[in-house]
Amino acid sequence: MITEEKQISIAIVEDFKLTRVGLRCALNSNPDLEVVAECEDAIDGIEQIKKLSPDVVLMDLGLPTMNGIEAMVKIREFSNSVKIIALTSHDREEEVLAALSSGANAYCLKDIDPSKLADVIRDVYNGVCWIDSVVANLALKAIPKSENISFLGGKVSDQTKIPLTEREFEVLKHLVEGKSNTEIAKELIVSVHTAKAHVCSILQKMCVNDRVQAAVKAVKEGMV
C-alpha cells in the first residue's frame, strides 16, 4: 500500500500582505509543504499557532504592537515542539542580537531564495538548527571580539582555545554559512554520515547544544 508523505504545515506571521502572499505561493508550490495560516500580527499569530499547532512558523521580527522576538518568547511558553524560523532584515543589528536568544530554530534573511527557504523548513522540521551567514556576520560586527581568540593559531589562551581539528574548522565555517549536513558533505567530498559526525564532535567540543549556538559562539569568539 502506497502512503502519501506527510506535508509540513506552516504558519506565516508577517505584517506585509504582499510578502505573505509571495511566501504562501512559493511554499505551496512544494508538494510536501502546506501553509495553513497567514497572520498579519503577533497576537493573531499566537492564537492561530495555539489553535492549529503547525509544524513550522515563519516569524517576521519587525511586527507592529508586539514584535516577533516577544512573540517567540510567548510561543515557547506553551510549545517547545513547534519549529520557529525567524525572518530578519539586513540592517537591524540590535534585532539580530536579541533574536539569537529568543528560542528560534533558524534565522533567515527575508531575501532568501524561495527554494533555499523550502530546504531550511525541511531541515528545521527534521531537527536541524540553521543560521544565515549574514545574520552571523551582523552579530560579529556588533559583538567585540576577544583579543585572546584567533582562528587556527595566533594569540589563543589555554582557557579559551577550543581543540578543533583543521577539518572540524572547515566544517564549522560551512556551518556558520548555514549549510546543511548534505551541503557540507558535498563541499568536502565526504559522506553525509561523516559530515554529521564532524558536526556532533564540534558541538561537543564547543560545549553547545545545537548548530545555532555553535555558529553564534564561533562568530562571537572570532573563530571564523
Secondary structure by P-SEA (a helix, b strand, c coil): cccccbbbbbbbbcccaaaaaaaaaaaacccccccccccccaaaaaaaaaaccccccccccccccccaaaaaaaaaaccccbbbbbbbccccaaaaaaaccccccccccccccaaaaaaaaaaaaabbbbbbaaaaaaaaaacccccccccccccccccccccccaaaaaaaaaaaacccaaaaaaaacccaaaaaaaaaaaaaaaccccaaaaaaaaaaaccc
